[in-house]
Amino acid sequence: MQELRRVRAAGKRFWSPADPGLADLWRDRRPDYLLEDSDVIDAIVAETGGSRDLFRIHGVAYRVVRSFPVGQRAEETLFGRRETEIAWTLAAAVRE
């Protein structure tokens, strides 16, 4: 129920675990693992200036441990059709 109130208060869905609206919840629960779309992981890595070997979400350190391909994404570009892999990415908390 607390999560529903959080979404209502923010007025939006949370598309990334790194959303500032989730910071206190994330630090309280400190998840050991994170399974997320590879695009979301790459965005978090880019935002935090980390790498797939070490990035942080609300102060908790993680590293990618495995990727699971789930399909292809097709995009029409200026130079023709481009396909990229879609994967779920598993990250594990790093104990520092």
C-alpha positions, -999 to 999 in steps of 0.1 A, spaced: 0 0 0 29 23 8 41 19 -28 7 29 -42 8 60 -22 43 68 -35 31 64 -71 0 86 -64 21 113 -47 47 113 -76 19 114 -102 38 90 -124 51 55 -128 86 48 -118 105 36 -149 139 32 -132 149 20 -98 173 50 -97 143 75 -97 149 99 -68 113 92 -56 125 57 -46 156 67 -28 144 62 8 126 30 0 157 16 -18 181 25 11 157 9 36 153 -23 18 188 -25 1 179 -52 -25 206 -79 -29 196 -84 -66 182 -63 -94 167 -78 -126 161 -51 -151 159 -44 -189 195 -39 -202 186 -4 -215 176 6 -180 208 -8 -165 229 10 -192 210 43 -185 217 40 -147 254 32 -154 256 63 -177 238 85 -152 260 75 -123 293 75 -141 300 39 -132 304 8 -153 287 -25 -155 313 -38 -130 304 -12 -104 275 13 -103 253 27 -76 216 30 -70 208 54 -42 242 47 -26 240 9 -29 268 -6 -51 259 -32 -77 276 -51 -105 262 -70 -135 265 -107 -131 245 -121 -160 224 -111 -190 195 -131 -204 187 -124 -241 150 -122 -247 147 -109 -283 156 -84 -308 144 -48 -312 140 -35 -348 144 2 -355 141 20 -388 170 45 -391 182 70 -416 205 42 -429 180 14 -429 168 -12 -405 188 -18 -374 183 -47 -349 197 -46 -314 195 -73 -287 170 -70 -259 181 -86 -226 172 -88 -190 202 -80 -169 209 -94 -134 229 -72 -111 241 -82 -76 248 -60 -46 285 -55 -39 295 -56 -2 321 -30 3 
